[in-house]
Amino acid sequence: MTDTPSLLLSDKTAAQLLGISRATLWRRVSDKTLPSPIRLGGVTRWRRDELERAIDTASARADRSMRGQ
């Protein structure tokens, strides 16, 4: 676990963090590749720690695939 606080990110910032477009971000949410955002008072945000966990999971899955496991 990191010492950084859990930050809430807009779709623009979340997409930038992931290096993808906003449209791709929403597609990945639809196909359950990325976590769903939370909605607070009409504002949609992603928890940074959840996005980082999704990145770690995808990376581990890719590593296993590359090794043929």
N, CA, C and O atoms as a Tripos MOL2 file, in Angstrom:
@<TRIPOS>MOLECULE
protein
  276   275    69     0     0
PROTEIN
NO_CHARGES

@<TRIPOS>ATOM
      1 N           0.8480   -1.1800    0.0000 N.3       1 MET1
      2 CA          0.0000    0.0000    0.0000 C.3       1 MET1
      3 C           0.8900    1.2380    0.0000 C.2       1 MET1
      4 O           1.9340    1.2580    0.6510 O.2       1 MET1
      5 N           0.4780    2.2620   -0.7250 N.am      2 THR2
      6 CA          1.2710    3.4820   -0.8120 C.3       2 THR2
      7 C           0.8960    4.4430    0.2970 C.2       2 THR2
      8 O          -0.1540    4.3110    0.9260 O.2       2 THR2
      9 N           1.7730    5.4160    0.5290 N.am      3 ASP3
     10 CA          1.5120    6.4320    1.5420 C.3       3 ASP3
     11 C           0.7550    7.6200    0.9830 C.2       3 ASP3
     12 O           0.3950    8.5290    1.7310 O.2       3 ASP3
     13 N           0.5050    7.6300   -0.3280 N.am      4 THR4
     14 CA         -0.1980    8.7530   -0.9280 C.3       4 THR4
     15 C          -1.6830    8.6350   -0.6380 C.2       4 THR4
     16 O          -2.2270    7.5310   -0.6010 O.2       4 THR4
     17 N          -2.3390    9.7630   -0.4320 N.am      5 PRO5
     18 CA         -3.7740    9.7090   -0.1590 C.3       5 PRO5
     19 C          -4.5400    9.2720   -1.4010 C.2       5 PRO5
     20 O          -4.0640    9.4260   -2.5250 O.2       5 PRO5
     21 N          -5.7190    8.7330   -1.1850 N.am      6 SER6
     22 CA         -6.5660    8.3380   -2.2980 C.3       6 SER6
     23 C          -7.1850    9.5890   -2.8950 C.2       6 SER6
     24 O          -8.0340   10.2340   -2.2790 O.2       6 SER6
     25 N          -6.7600    9.9150   -4.0760 N.am      7 LEU7
     26 CA         -7.2540   11.1030   -4.7520 C.3       7 LEU7
     27 C          -8.4000   10.7380   -5.6750 C.2       7 LEU7
     28 O          -8.4590    9.6290   -6.2060 O.2       7 LEU7
     29 N          -9.3030   11.6740   -5.8580 N.am      8 LEU8
     30 CA        -10.4050   11.4970   -6.7890 C.3       8 LEU8
     31 C         -10.0610   12.2140   -8.0810 C.2       8 LEU8
     32 O          -9.6890   13.3880   -8.0720 O.2       8 LEU8
     33 N         -10.1880   11.5020   -9.1910 N.am      9 LEU9
     34 CA         -9.7780   12.0210  -10.4880 C.3       9 LEU9
     35 C         -10.9660   12.1650  -11.4300 C.2       9 LEU9
     36 O         -11.8690   11.3290  -11.4350 O.2       9 LEU9
     37 N         -10.9580   13.2250  -12.2220 N.am     10 SER10
     38 CA        -11.9530   13.3970  -13.2810 C.3      10 SER10
     39 C         -11.6640   12.4010  -14.3980 C.2      10 SER10
     40 O         -10.6150   11.7570  -14.4070 O.2      10 SER10
     41 N         -12.5980   12.2760  -15.3400 N.am     11 ASP11
     42 CA        -12.3490   11.3580  -16.4540 C.3      11 ASP11
     43 C         -11.1520   11.8150  -17.2780 C.2      11 ASP11
     44 O         -10.3880   10.9840  -17.7700 O.2      11 ASP11
     45 N         -10.9820   13.1040  -17.4310 N.am     12 LYS12
     46 CA         -9.8410   13.6260  -18.1810 C.3      12 LYS12
     47 C          -8.5250   13.2560  -17.4970 C.2      12 LYS12
     48 O          -7.5950   12.7850  -18.1510 O.2      12 LYS12
     49 N          -8.4470   13.4690  -16.1880 N.am     13 THR13
     50 CA         -7.2250   13.1750  -15.4450 C.3      13 THR13
     51 C          -6.9750   11.6720  -15.3710 C.2      13 THR13
     52 O          -5.8340   11.2250  -15.4920 O.2      13 THR13
     53 N          -8.0360   10.8930  -15.1740 N.am     14 ALA14
     54 CA         -7.8910    9.4360  -15.1270 C.3      14 ALA14
     55 C          -7.3680    8.9130  -16.4640 C.2      14 ALA14
     56 O          -6.4840    8.0570  -16.4960 O.2      14 ALA14
     57 N          -7.9100    9.4230  -17.5560 N.am     15 ALA15
     58 CA         -7.4530    9.0050  -18.8810 C.3      15 ALA15
     59 C          -5.9900    9.3860  -19.0920 C.2      15 ALA15
     60 O          -5.2200    8.5980  -19.6410 O.2      15 ALA15
     61 N          -5.6040   10.5770  -18.6630 N.am     16 GLN16
     62 CA         -4.2060   10.9970  -18.7810 C.3      16 GLN16
     63 C          -3.2950   10.0880  -17.9680 C.2      16 GLN16
     64 O          -2.2250    9.7040  -18.4400 O.2      16 GLN16
     65 N          -3.7030    9.7410  -16.7600 N.am     17 LEU17
     66 CA         -2.9220    8.8450  -15.9140 C.3      17 LEU17
     67 C          -2.6850    7.5120  -16.6130 C.2      17 LEU17
     68 O          -1.5960    6.9440  -16.5300 O.2      17 LEU17
     69 N          -3.7060    7.0200  -17.2990 N.am     18 LEU18
     70 CA         -3.6350    5.7270  -17.9640 C.3      18 LEU18
     71 C          -3.0480    5.8040  -19.3710 C.2      18 LEU18
     72 O          -2.7270    4.7740  -19.9640 O.2      18 LEU18
     73 N          -2.9080    7.0040  -19.9030 N.am     19 GLY19
     74 CA         -2.3750    7.1620  -21.2540 C.3      19 GLY19
     75 C          -3.3570    6.7430  -22.3310 C.2      19 GLY19
     76 O          -2.9630    6.2380  -23.3820 O.2      19 GLY19
     77 N          -4.6490    6.9560  -22.0620 N.am     20 ILE20
     78 CA         -5.6970    6.5960  -23.0160 C.3      20 ILE20
     79 C          -6.6300    7.7930  -23.1950 C.2      20 ILE20
     80 O          -6.5650    8.7650  -22.4420 O.2      20 ILE20
     81 N          -7.4920    7.7050  -24.1970 N.am     21 SER21
     82 CA         -8.4680    8.7760  -24.4050 C.3      21 SER21
     83 C          -9.6210    8.6270  -23.4160 C.2      21 SER21
     84 O          -9.8000    7.5770  -22.7990 O.2      21 SER21
     85 N         -10.3960    9.7000  -23.2790 N.am     22 ARG22
     86 CA        -11.5730    9.6430  -22.4070 C.3      22 ARG22
     87 C         -12.5740    8.6180  -22.9290 C.2      22 ARG22
     88 O         -13.2120    7.9160  -22.1440 O.2      22 ARG22
     89 N         -12.7130    8.5280  -24.2470 N.am     23 ALA23
     90 CA        -13.6390    7.5440  -24.8280 C.3      23 ALA23
     91 C         -13.1970    6.1210  -24.4780 C.2      23 ALA23
     92 O         -14.0280    5.2790  -24.1390 O.2      23 ALA23
     93 N         -11.8990    5.8560  -24.5580 N.am     24 THR24
     94 CA        -11.3820    4.5310  -24.2090 C.3      24 THR24
     95 C         -11.5770    4.2540  -22.7250 C.2      24 THR24
     96 O         -11.8970    3.1290  -22.3410 O.2      24 THR24
     97 N         -11.3870    5.2610  -21.8970 N.am     25 LEU25
     98 CA        -11.6300    5.1030  -20.4600 C.3      25 LEU25
     99 C         -13.0530    4.5990  -20.2270 C.2      25 LEU25
    100 O         -13.2610    3.6290  -19.4980 O.2      25 LEU25
    101 N         -14.0220    5.2560  -20.8430 N.am     26 TRP26
    102 CA        -15.4190    4.8610  -20.6530 C.3      26 TRP26
    103 C         -15.7070    3.4820  -21.2430 C.2      26 TRP26
    104 O         -16.5110    2.7340  -20.6870 O.2      26 TRP26
    105 N         -15.0570    3.1300  -22.3710 N.am     27 ARG27
    106 CA        -15.2240    1.7820  -22.9290 C.3      27 ARG27
    107 C         -14.6960    0.7350  -21.9540 C.2      27 ARG27
    108 O         -15.3160   -0.3110  -21.7630 O.2      27 ARG27
    109 N         -13.5600    1.0160  -21.3460 N.am     28 ARG28
    110 CA        -12.9620    0.0730  -20.3860 C.3      28 ARG28
    111 C         -13.8290   -0.0760  -19.1350 C.2      28 ARG28
    112 O         -13.8670   -1.1470  -18.5300 O.2      28 ARG28
    113 N         -14.5130    0.9820  -18.7530 N.am     29 VAL29
    114 CA        -15.4590    0.8800  -17.6350 C.3      29 VAL29
    115 C         -16.6320   -0.0080  -18.0610 C.2      29 VAL29
    116 O         -17.0720   -0.8630  -17.2920 O.2      29 VAL29
    117 N         -17.1340    0.1890  -19.2710 N.am     30 SER30
    118 CA        -18.2630   -0.6100  -19.7770 C.3      30 SER30
    119 C         -17.9250   -2.0880  -19.8710 C.2      30 SER30
    120 O         -18.7610   -2.9400  -19.5700 O.2      30 SER30
    121 N         -16.6870   -2.3980  -20.2930 N.am     31 ASP31
    122 CA        -16.3170   -3.8130  -20.4260 C.3      31 ASP31
    123 C         -15.6970   -4.3820  -19.1470 C.2      31 ASP31
    124 O         -15.1650   -5.4920  -19.1440 O.2      31 ASP31
    125 N         -15.7720   -3.6100  -18.0680 N.am     32 LYS32
    126 CA        -15.3310   -4.0330  -16.7290 C.3      32 LYS32
    127 C         -13.8150   -4.2160  -16.6150 C.2      32 LYS32
    128 O         -13.3390   -4.8410  -15.6670 O.2      32 LYS32
    129 N         -13.0510   -3.6730  -17.5770 N.am     33 THR33
    130 CA        -11.5960   -3.7130  -17.4870 C.3      33 THR33
    131 C         -11.0970   -2.7290  -16.4370 C.2      33 THR33
    132 O         -10.0840   -2.9690  -15.7780 O.2      33 THR33
    133 N         -11.8130   -1.6240  -16.2880 N.am     34 LEU34
    134 CA        -11.4860   -0.6100  -15.2810 C.3      34 LEU34
    135 C         -12.6460   -0.4690  -14.3080 C.2      34 LEU34
    136 O         -13.7920   -0.7560  -14.6530 O.2      34 LEU34
    137 N         -12.3440   -0.0240  -13.0860 N.am     35 PRO35
    138 CA        -13.4140    0.1430  -12.0980 C.3      35 PRO35
    139 C         -14.3730    1.2630  -12.4730 C.2      35 PRO35
    140 O         -14.0020    2.2150  -13.1600 O.2      35 PRO35
    141 N         -15.5880    1.1350  -12.0180 N.am     36 SER36
    142 CA        -16.5850    2.1860  -12.2280 C.3      36 SER36
    143 C         -16.2510    3.3940  -11.3650 C.2      36 SER36
    144 O         -15.6800    3.2560  -10.2830 O.2      36 SER36
    145 N         -16.6090    4.5710  -11.8460 N.am     37 PRO37
    146 CA        -16.3750    5.7740  -11.0420 C.3      37 PRO37
    147 C         -17.4090    5.8910   -9.9320 C.2      37 PRO37
    148 O         -18.4000    5.1620   -9.8990 O.2      37 PRO37
    149 N         -17.1520    6.8210   -9.0310 N.am     38 ILE38
    150 CA        -18.1450    7.1590   -8.0190 C.3      38 ILE38
    151 C         -18.7710    8.4830   -8.4200 C.2      38 ILE38
    152 O         -18.1620    9.2830   -9.1300 O.2      38 ILE38
    153 N         -19.9850    8.7020   -7.9640 N.am     39 ARG39
    154 CA        -20.6790    9.9530   -8.2810 C.3      39 ARG39
    155 C         -21.0080   10.6610   -6.9800 C.2      39 ARG39
    156 O         -21.6760   10.1100   -6.1050 O.2      39 ARG39
    157 N         -20.5320   11.8780   -6.8690 N.am     40 LEU40
    158 CA        -20.7520   12.6890   -5.6700 C.3      40 LEU40
    159 C         -21.3840   14.0030   -6.0780 C.2      40 LEU40
    160 O         -20.7450   14.8230   -6.7380 O.2      40 LEU40
    161 N         -22.6170   14.2110   -5.6990 N.am     41 GLY41
    162 CA        -23.2810   15.4740   -6.0000 C.3      41 GLY41
    163 C         -23.2620   15.8480   -7.4690 C.2      41 GLY41
    164 O         -23.0550   17.0110   -7.8140 O.2      41 GLY41
    165 N         -23.4750   14.8820   -8.3270 N.am     42 GLY42
    166 CA        -23.4970   15.1460   -9.7570 C.3      42 GLY42
    167 C         -22.1280   15.1770  -10.4150 C.2      42 GLY42
    168 O         -22.0210   15.4460  -11.6120 O.2      42 GLY42
    169 N         -21.0770   14.9030   -9.6450 N.am     43 VAL43
    170 CA        -19.7130   14.8980  -10.1700 C.3      43 VAL43
    171 C         -19.2290   13.4510  -10.2200 C.2      43 VAL43
    172 O         -19.3950   12.7030   -9.2570 O.2      43 VAL43
    173 N         -18.6340   13.0640  -11.3370 N.am     44 THR44
    174 CA        -18.1260   11.7110  -11.5200 C.3      44 THR44
    175 C         -16.6190   11.7100  -11.3210 C.2      44 THR44
    176 O         -15.9030   12.5000  -11.9370 O.2      44 THR44
    177 N         -16.1400   10.8200  -10.4570 N.am     45 ARG45
    178 CA        -14.7060   10.7450  -10.1610 C.3      45 ARG45
    179 C         -14.2720    9.2920   -9.9820 C.2      45 ARG45
    180 O         -15.0550    8.4330   -9.5780 O.2      45 ARG45
    181 N         -12.9910    9.0430  -10.2990 N.am     46 TRP46
    182 CA        -12.3680    7.7510  -10.0590 C.3      46 TRP46
    183 C         -11.4030    7.8740   -8.8930 C.2      46 TRP46
    184 O         -10.7340    8.8940   -8.7250 O.2      46 TRP46
    185 N         -11.3410    6.8280   -8.0950 N.am     47 ARG47
    186 CA        -10.3450    6.7850   -7.0310 C.3      47 ARG47
    187 C          -9.0150    6.3670   -7.6460 C.2      47 ARG47
    188 O          -8.9220    5.3310   -8.3040 O.2      47 ARG47
    189 N          -8.0050    7.1700   -7.4290 N.am     48 ARG48
    190 CA         -6.6900    6.8950   -8.0060 C.3      48 ARG48
    191 C          -6.1760    5.5190   -7.5840 C.2      48 ARG48
    192 O          -5.6230    4.7890   -8.4070 O.2      48 ARG48
    193 N          -6.3520    5.1600   -6.3180 N.am     49 ASP49
    194 CA         -5.8380    3.8720   -5.8520 C.3      49 ASP49
    195 C          -6.5200    2.7030   -6.5640 C.2      49 ASP49
    196 O          -5.8820    1.6780   -6.7990 O.2      49 ASP49
    197 N          -7.7900    2.8350   -6.9070 N.am     50 GLU50
    198 CA         -8.4790    1.7710   -7.6390 C.3      50 GLU50
    199 C          -7.9460    1.6500   -9.0670 C.2      50 GLU50
    200 O          -7.8000    0.5430   -9.5850 O.2      50 GLU50
    201 N          -7.6580    2.7810   -9.6960 N.am     51 LEU51
    202 CA         -7.0780    2.7450  -11.0420 C.3      51 LEU51
    203 C          -5.6890    2.1220  -11.0090 C.2      51 LEU51
    204 O          -5.3440    1.3220  -11.8790 O.2      51 LEU51
    205 N          -4.8930    2.4860  -10.0090 N.am     52 GLU52
    206 CA         -3.5470    1.9160   -9.8950 C.3      52 GLU52
    207 C          -3.6130    0.4100   -9.6600 C.2      52 GLU52
    208 O          -2.7880   -0.3350  -10.1890 O.2      52 GLU52
    209 N          -4.5800   -0.0400   -8.8770 N.am     53 ARG53
    210 CA         -4.7560   -1.4730   -8.6350 C.3      53 ARG53
    211 C          -5.1460   -2.1800   -9.9390 C.2      53 ARG53
    212 O          -4.6750   -3.2850  -10.2050 O.2      53 ARG53
    213 N          -5.9940   -1.5550  -10.7460 N.am     54 ALA54
    214 CA         -6.3870   -2.1330  -12.0350 C.3      54 ALA54
    215 C          -5.1850   -2.2370  -12.9660 C.2      54 ALA54
    216 O          -5.0490   -3.2140  -13.7020 O.2      54 ALA54
    217 N          -4.3120   -1.2320  -12.9360 N.am     55 ILE55
    218 CA         -3.0900   -1.2640  -13.7410 C.3      55 ILE55
    219 C          -2.2120   -2.4250  -13.2900 C.2      55 ILE55
    220 O          -1.7070   -3.1820  -14.1200 O.2      55 ILE55
    221 N          -2.0280   -2.5680  -11.9830 N.am     56 ASP56
    222 CA         -1.2020   -3.6510  -11.4480 C.3      56 ASP56
    223 C          -1.7570   -5.0170  -11.8380 C.2      56 ASP56
    224 O          -0.9990   -5.9170  -12.2020 O.2      56 ASP56
    225 N          -3.0660   -5.1710  -11.7640 N.am     57 THR57
    226 CA         -3.7050   -6.4340  -12.1160 C.3      57 THR57
    227 C          -3.5100   -6.7490  -13.5960 C.2      57 THR57
    228 O          -3.1800   -7.8790  -13.9540 O.2      57 THR57
    229 N          -3.7130   -5.7580  -14.4480 N.am     58 ALA58
    230 CA         -3.5420   -5.9580  -15.8900 C.3      58 ALA58
    231 C          -2.0910   -6.2730  -16.2220 C.2      58 ALA58
    232 O          -1.8150   -7.1050  -17.0860 O.2      58 ALA58
    233 N          -1.1730   -5.6180  -15.5460 N.am     59 SER59
    234 CA          0.2510   -5.8550  -15.7760 C.3      59 SER59
    235 C           0.6390   -7.2760  -15.3770 C.2      59 SER59
    236 O           1.3670   -7.9510  -16.1050 O.2      59 SER59
    237 N           0.1580   -7.7240  -14.2340 N.am     60 ALA60
    238 CA          0.4510   -9.0860  -13.7780 C.3      60 ALA60
    239 C          -0.1410  -10.1100  -14.7420 C.2      60 ALA60
    240 O           0.4900  -11.1240  -15.0420 O.2      60 ALA60
    241 N          -1.3480   -9.8440  -15.2230 N.am     61 ARG61
    242 CA         -2.0000  -10.7460  -16.1720 C.3      61 ARG61
    243 C          -1.1880  -10.8240  -17.4670 C.2      61 ARG61
    244 O          -1.0140  -11.9060  -18.0280 O.2      61 ARG61
    245 N          -0.6960   -9.6850  -17.9370 N.am     62 ALA62
    246 CA          0.1120   -9.6570  -19.1620 C.3      62 ALA62
    247 C           1.4260  -10.4040  -18.9570 C.2      62 ALA62
    248 O           1.8800  -11.1220  -19.8480 O.2      62 ALA62
    249 N           2.0360  -10.2370  -17.7880 N.am     63 ASP63
    250 CA          3.2840  -10.9480  -17.4910 C.3      63 ASP63
    251 C           3.0750  -12.4570  -17.5220 C.2      63 ASP63
    252 O           3.8850  -13.1870  -18.0930 O.2      63 ASP63
    253 N           1.9870  -12.9250  -16.9080 N.am     64 ARG64
    254 CA          1.6930  -14.3640  -16.9050 C.3      64 ARG64
    255 C           1.4460  -14.8610  -18.3260 C.2      64 ARG64
    256 O           1.8760  -15.9560  -18.6910 O.2      64 ARG64
    257 N           0.7610  -14.0620  -19.1160 N.am     65 SER65
    258 CA          0.4620  -14.4370  -20.4920 C.3      65 SER65
    259 C           1.7390  -14.5450  -21.3190 C.2      65 SER65
    260 O           1.8810  -15.4460  -22.1460 O.2      65 SER65
    261 N           2.6580  -13.6230  -21.0890 N.am     66 MET66
    262 CA          3.9280  -13.6290  -21.8280 C.3      66 MET66
    263 C           4.7600  -14.8670  -21.4830 C.2      66 MET66
    264 O           5.5220  -15.3630  -22.3120 O.2      66 MET66
    265 N           4.6040  -15.3560  -20.2540 N.am     67 ARG67
    266 CA          5.3470  -16.5410  -19.8200 C.3      67 ARG67
    267 C           4.5950  -17.8260  -20.1490 C.2      67 ARG67
    268 O           5.0890  -18.9210  -19.8800 O.2      67 ARG67
    269 N           3.4100  -17.6990  -20.7240 N.am     68 GLY68
    270 CA          2.6310  -18.8600  -21.1180 C.3      68 GLY68
    271 C           1.9440  -19.5750  -19.9730 C.2      68 GLY68
    272 O           1.6840  -20.7760  -20.0560 O.2      68 GLY68
    273 N           1.6470  -18.8540  -18.9090 N.am     69 GLN69
    274 CA          0.9910  -19.4750  -17.7500 C.3      69 GLN69
    275 C          -0.4820  -19.2010  -17.7620 C.2      69 GLN69
    276 O          -1.1990  -19.6430  -16.8650 O.2      69 GLN69
@<TRIPOS>BOND
     1     1     2 1
     2     2     3 1
     3     3     4 2
     4     3     5 am
     5     5     6 1
     6     6     7 1
     7     7     8 2
     8     7     9 am
     9     9    10 1
    10    10    11 1
    11    11    12 2
    12    11    13 am
    13    13    14 1
    14    14    15 1
    15    15    16 2
    16    15    17 am
    17    17    18 1
    18    18    19 1
    19    19    20 2
    20    19    21 am
    21    21    22 1
    22    22    23 1
    23    23    24 2
    24    23    25 am
    25    25    26 1
    26    26    27 1
    27    27    28 2
    28    27    29 am
    29    29    30 1
    30    30    31 1
    31    31    32 2
    32    31    33 am
    33    33    34 1
    34    34    35 1
    35    35    36 2
    36    35    37 am
    37    37    38 1
    38    38    39 1
    39    39    40 2
    40    39    41 am
    41    41    42 1
    42    42    43 1
    43    43    44 2
    44    43    45 am
    45    45    46 1
    46    46    47 1
    47    47    48 2
    48    47    49 am
    49    49    50 1
    50    50    51 1
    51    51    52 2
    52    51    53 am
    53    53    54 1
    54    54    55 1
    55    55    56 2
    56    55    57 am
    57    57    58 1
    58    58    59 1
    59    59    60 2
    60    59    61 am
    61    61    62 1
    62    62    63 1
    63    63    64 2
    64    63    65 am
    65    65    66 1
    66    66    67 1
    67    67    68 2
    68    67    69 am
    69    69    70 1
    70    70    71 1
    71    71    72 2
    72    71    73 am
    73    73    74 1
    74    74    75 1
    75    75    76 2
    76    75    77 am
    77    77    78 1
    78    78    79 1
    79    79    80 2
    80    79    81 am
    81    81    82 1
    82    82    83 1
    83    83    84 2
    84    83    85 am
    85    85    86 1
    86    86    87 1
    87    87    88 2
    88    87    89 am
    89    89    90 1
    90    90    91 1
    91    91    92 2
    92    91    93 am
    93    93    94 1
    94    94    95 1
    95    95    96 2
    96    95    97 am
    97    97    98 1
    98    98    99 1
    99    99   100 2
   100    99   101 am
   101   101   102 1
   102   102   103 1
   103   103   104 2
   104   103   105 am
   105   105   106 1
   106   106   107 1
   107   107   108 2
   108   107   109 am
   109   109   110 1
   110   110   111 1
   111   111   112 2
   112   111   113 am
   113   113   114 1
   114   114   115 1
   115   115   116 2
   116   115   117 am
   117   117   118 1
   118   118   119 1
   119   119   120 2
   120   119   121 am
   121   121   122 1
   122   122   123 1
   123   123   124 2
   124   123   125 am
   125   125   126 1
   126   126   127 1
   127   127   128 2
   128   127   129 am
   129   129   130 1
   130   130   131 1
   131   131   132 2
   132   131   133 am
   133   133   134 1
   134   134   135 1
   135   135   136 2
   136   135   137 am
   137   137   138 1
   138   138   139 1
   139   139   140 2
   140   139   141 am
   141   141   142 1
   142   142   143 1
   143   143   144 2
   144   143   145 am
   145   145   146 1
   146   146   147 1
   147   147   148 2
   148   147   149 am
   149   149   150 1
   150   150   151 1
   151   151   152 2
   152   151   153 am
   153   153   154 1
   154   154   155 1
   155   155   156 2
   156   155   157 am
   157   157   158 1
   158   158   159 1
   159   159   160 2
   160   159   161 am
   161   161   162 1
   162   162   163 1
   163   163   164 2
   164   163   165 am
   165   165   166 1
   166   166   167 1
   167   167   168 2
   168   167   169 am
   169   169   170 1
   170   170   171 1
   171   171   172 2
   172   171   173 am
   173   173   174 1
   174   174   175 1
   175   175   176 2
   176   175   177 am
   177   177   178 1
   178   178   179 1
   179   179   180 2
   180   179   181 am
   181   181   182 1
   182   182   183 1
   183   183   184 2
   184   183   185 am
   185   185   186 1
   186   186   187 1
   187   187   188 2
   188   187   189 am
   189   189   190 1
   190   190   191 1
   191   191   192 2
   192   191   193 am
   193   193   194 1
   194   194   195 1
   195   195   196 2
   196   195   197 am
   197   197   198 1
   198   198   199 1
   199   199   200 2
   200   199   201 am
   201   201   202 1
   202   202   203 1
   203   203   204 2
   204   203   205 am
   205   205   206 1
   206   206   207 1
   207   207   208 2
   208   207   209 am
   209   209   210 1
   210   210   211 1
   211   211   212 2
   212   211   213 am
   213   213   214 1
   214   214   215 1
   215   215   216 2
   216   215   217 am
   217   217   218 1
   218   218   219 1
   219   219   220 2
   220   219   221 am
   221   221   222 1
   222   222   223 1
   223   223   224 2
   224   223   225 am
   225   225   226 1
   226   226   227 1
   227   227   228 2
   228   227   229 am
   229   229   230 1
   230   230   231 1
   231   231   232 2
   232   231   233 am
   233   233   234 1
   234   234   235 1
   235   235   236 2
   236   235   237 am
   237   237   238 1
   238   238   239 1
   239   239   240 2
   240   239   241 am
   241   241   242 1
   242   242   243 1
   243   243   244 2
   244   243   245 am
   245   245   246 1
   246   246   247 1
   247   247   248 2
   248   247   249 am
   249   249   250 1
   250   250   251 1
   251   251   252 2
   252   251   253 am
   253   253   254 1
   254   254   255 1
   255   255   256 2
   256   255   257 am
   257   257   258 1
   258   258   259 1
   259   259   260 2
   260   259   261 am
   261   261   262 1
   262   262   263 1
   263   263   264 2
   264   263   265 am
   265   265   266 1
   266   266   267 1
   267   267   268 2
   268   267   269 am
   269   269   270 1
   270   270   271 1
   271   271   272 2
   272   271   273 am
   273   273   274 1
   274   274   275 1
   275   275   276 2
@<TRIPOS>SUBSTRUCTURE
     1 MET1         2 RESIDUE 1 A MET
     2 THR2         6 RESIDUE 1 A THR
     3 ASP3        10 RESIDUE 1 A ASP
     4 THR4        14 RESIDUE 1 A THR
     5 PRO5        18 RESIDUE 1 A PRO
     6 SER6        22 RESIDUE 1 A SER
     7 LEU7        26 RESIDUE 1 A LEU
     8 LEU8        30 RESIDUE 1 A LEU
     9 LEU9        34 RESIDUE 1 A LEU
    10 SER10       38 RESIDUE 1 A SER
    11 ASP11       42 RESIDUE 1 A ASP
    12 LYS12       46 RESIDUE 1 A LYS
    13 THR13       50 RESIDUE 1 A THR
    14 ALA14       54 RESIDUE 1 A ALA
    15 ALA15       58 RESIDUE 1 A ALA
    16 GLN16       62 RESIDUE 1 A GLN
    17 LEU17       66 RESIDUE 1 A LEU
    18 LEU18       70 RESIDUE 1 A LEU
    19 GLY19       74 RESIDUE 1 A GLY
    20 ILE20       78 RESIDUE 1 A ILE
    21 SER21       82 RESIDUE 1 A SER
    22 ARG22       86 RESIDUE 1 A ARG
    23 ALA23       90 RESIDUE 1 A ALA
    24 THR24       94 RESIDUE 1 A THR
    25 LEU25       98 RESIDUE 1 A LEU
    26 TRP26      102 RESIDUE 1 A TRP
    27 ARG27      106 RESIDUE 1 A ARG
    28 ARG28      110 RESIDUE 1 A ARG
    29 VAL29      114 RESIDUE 1 A VAL
    30 SER30      118 RESIDUE 1 A SER
    31 ASP31      122 RESIDUE 1 A ASP
    32 LYS32      126 RESIDUE 1 A LYS
    33 THR33      130 RESIDUE 1 A THR
    34 LEU34      134 RESIDUE 1 A LEU
    35 PRO35      138 RESIDUE 1 A PRO
    36 SER36      142 RESIDUE 1 A SER
    37 PRO37      146 RESIDUE 1 A PRO
    38 ILE38      150 RESIDUE 1 A ILE
    39 ARG39      154 RESIDUE 1 A ARG
    40 LEU40      158 RESIDUE 1 A LEU
    41 GLY41      162 RESIDUE 1 A GLY
    42 GLY42      166 RESIDUE 1 A GLY
    43 VAL43      170 RESIDUE 1 A VAL
    44 THR44      174 RESIDUE 1 A THR
    45 ARG45      178 RESIDUE 1 A ARG
    46 TRP46      182 RESIDUE 1 A TRP
    47 ARG47      186 RESIDUE 1 A ARG
    48 ARG48      190 RESIDUE 1 A ARG
    49 ASP49      194 RESIDUE 1 A ASP
    50 GLU50      198 RESIDUE 1 A GLU
    51 LEU51      202 RESIDUE 1 A LEU
    52 GLU52      206 RESIDUE 1 A GLU
    53 ARG53      210 RESIDUE 1 A ARG
    54 ALA54      214 RESIDUE 1 A ALA
    55 ILE55      218 RESIDUE 1 A ILE
    56 ASP56      222 RESIDUE 1 A ASP
    57 THR57      226 RESIDUE 1 A THR
    58 ALA58      230 RESIDUE 1 A ALA
    59 SER59      234 RESIDUE 1 A SER
    60 ALA60      238 RESIDUE 1 A ALA
    61 ARG61      242 RESIDUE 1 A ARG
    62 ALA62      246 RESIDUE 1 A ALA
    63 ASP63      250 RESIDUE 1 A ASP
    64 ARG64      254 RESIDUE 1 A ARG
    65 SER65      258 RESIDUE 1 A SER
    66 MET66      262 RESIDUE 1 A MET
    67 ARG67      266 RESIDUE 1 A ARG
    68 GLY68      270 RESIDUE 1 A GLY
    69 GLN69      274 RESIDUE 1 A GLN
